[in-house]
Amino acid sequence: MSYDPGAPGDRSQPPGGYGGGPAGPPPYGSGYGQQPPPGPGAPGGFPGGPVGPGGPPLQAEGKNFFAALFDYSFNSFATPGLIRVLYIIGTVVIALGWLGYTVVLFQFSAVAGLITLIFGAVVALFMLAFLRVSLEFYYAVVRMSEDIHNRR
């Protein structure tokens, strides 16, 4: 069966759709200035490839935490290293607060101390979970910022 655009009453489509060309999306680079997606080793490609026009990565793997902390030009983020320290300090403060509060309440009443020992552990776990989620949120924001900077 062939397509004859001049045939009366023929409302069928030409082979391959309206454009007369092959069906489906055009291949990359075939029009409108499309470029193929970056691959490994291309600027803006997969991690580990060369750095694109955006400049050096914001946080080098071997960069010292204190060097990033006192980087006044803000070329590196201190947050990834700081997150670990804050989580350790937060865990210790929550645990010491729970234990200290339990010891104080045991001095007033044994029943209050036992209640705090049991239910205080649940409260301390919720506080630890909230701390973890909060720190992960800030870390995710910094990671997104690094990814956006590396794409430029």
C-alpha positions as CSV (number, residue, x, y, z in Angstrom):
1,M,0.0,0.0,0.0
2,S,1.4,3.3,-1.0
3,Y,0.5,6.8,0.1
4,D,-1.0,9.1,-2.5
5,P,-1.7,12.6,-1.0
6,G,-3.8,13.5,-4.1
7,A,-6.2,10.6,-3.8
8,P,-9.8,11.8,-3.1
9,G,-11.2,10.7,0.2
10,D,-7.9,9.3,1.5
11,R,-7.5,10.5,5.0
12,S,-4.8,8.1,6.1
13,Q,-1.6,9.4,7.5
14,P,1.7,9.2,5.5
15,P,4.0,6.4,6.6
16,G,5.8,7.3,9.8
17,G,3.4,10.0,11.0
18,Y,2.7,13.5,9.9
19,G,6.2,14.5,9.1
20,G,6.8,11.9,6.5
21,G,9.9,10.8,8.3
22,P,10.6,8.0,10.7
23,A,8.3,7.6,13.7
24,G,9.7,8.5,17.1
25,P,11.8,11.3,18.6
26,P,14.7,12.6,16.5
27,P,18.1,11.5,17.6
28,Y,20.3,13.8,19.6
29,G,22.0,16.6,17.7
30,S,19.5,16.3,14.8
31,G,17.9,19.7,15.3
32,Y,17.2,22.7,17.5
33,G,20.8,22.7,18.8
34,Q,20.4,19.6,20.9
35,Q,23.5,18.1,22.4
36,P,24.0,14.5,23.6
37,P,23.8,14.1,27.4
38,P,27.2,14.3,29.1
39,G,28.9,11.0,29.8
40,P,31.7,10.1,32.1
41,G,34.8,12.2,31.6
42,A,32.8,15.1,30.0
43,P,32.5,18.4,31.8
44,G,29.3,18.3,33.8
45,G,29.2,14.5,33.4
46,F,29.4,11.8,36.0
47,P,31.4,12.4,39.3
48,G,35.0,11.9,38.9
49,G,35.2,13.5,35.4
50,P,37.0,16.7,34.7
51,V,35.7,19.9,36.2
52,G,33.5,22.0,33.8
53,P,33.5,25.7,33.4
54,G,32.0,26.2,36.9
55,G,35.5,25.9,38.4
56,P,36.9,23.5,41.0
57,P,34.6,21.4,43.1
58,L,33.3,23.1,46.2
59,Q,34.4,20.4,48.7
60,A,37.5,18.4,48.0
61,E,37.7,15.0,49.5
62,G,41.0,15.5,51.2
63,K,40.3,19.0,52.4
64,N,40.9,19.7,56.1
65,F,37.8,20.5,58.2
66,F,39.4,23.5,59.8
67,A,40.7,24.8,56.4
68,A,37.1,24.7,55.2
69,L,35.8,26.3,58.4
70,F,38.2,29.3,58.0
71,D,37.8,29.6,54.2
72,Y,36.7,33.3,54.0
73,S,36.2,33.1,50.2
74,F,33.5,30.4,50.7
75,N,35.0,28.2,48.0
76,S,34.4,25.1,50.1
77,F,31.6,23.9,52.3
78,A,32.3,23.1,56.0
79,T,28.9,21.5,56.4
80,P,29.8,17.9,55.4
81,G,32.6,17.7,58.0
82,L,30.6,19.7,60.6
83,I,27.6,17.5,60.3
84,R,29.5,14.5,61.8
85,V,30.8,16.6,64.7
86,L,27.4,18.1,65.4
87,Y,25.7,14.7,65.4
88,I,28.2,13.2,67.8
89,I,27.9,16.3,70.1
90,G,24.1,16.2,69.9
91,T,24.0,12.4,70.7
92,V,26.2,12.9,73.7
93,V,24.2,16.0,75.0
94,I,20.9,14.1,74.6
95,A,22.2,11.0,76.4
96,L,23.8,13.0,79.2
97,G,20.6,15.2,79.5
98,W,18.4,12.1,79.8
99,L,20.7,10.4,82.3
100,G,21.2,13.6,84.3
101,Y,17.4,14.3,84.4
102,T,16.8,10.7,85.5
103,V,19.4,11.0,88.4
104,V,17.9,14.2,89.6
105,L,14.3,12.8,89.6
106,F,15.6,9.6,91.4
107,Q,16.7,11.9,94.2
108,F,13.2,13.3,94.6
109,S,11.2,10.1,94.1
110,A,12.0,6.5,93.0
111,V,8.7,6.3,91.0
112,A,9.5,9.6,89.2
113,G,13.0,8.3,88.5
114,L,11.7,5.0,87.1
115,I,9.2,6.7,84.9
116,T,11.8,9.1,83.6
117,L,14.2,6.2,83.0
118,I,11.6,4.4,80.8
119,F,9.8,7.2,79.1
120,G,12.8,9.5,79.0
121,A,14.5,6.9,76.8
122,V,11.6,7.2,74.3
123,V,11.8,11.0,74.4
124,A,15.6,10.9,73.9
125,L,15.2,8.6,70.9
126,F,12.7,11.0,69.4
127,M,15.0,13.9,70.0
128,L,17.9,12.0,68.4
129,A,15.7,11.1,65.4
130,F,14.7,14.8,65.0
131,L,18.4,15.9,65.3
132,R,19.3,13.3,62.6
133,V,16.6,14.4,60.2
134,S,17.4,18.1,60.7
135,L,21.1,17.5,60.0
136,E,20.3,15.3,57.0
137,F,18.2,18.1,55.6
138,Y,21.0,20.7,55.9
139,Y,23.4,18.2,54.4
140,A,21.0,17.5,51.4
141,V,20.8,21.3,50.8
142,V,24.6,21.6,50.7
143,R,24.8,18.6,48.4
144,M,22.3,20.0,46.0
145,S,24.2,23.3,46.0
146,E,27.4,21.4,45.2
147,D,25.7,19.5,42.4
148,I,24.2,22.7,40.9
149,H,27.6,24.4,41.1
150,N,29.3,21.5,39.4
151,R,26.7,21.5,36.5
152,R,27.4,25.1,35.6
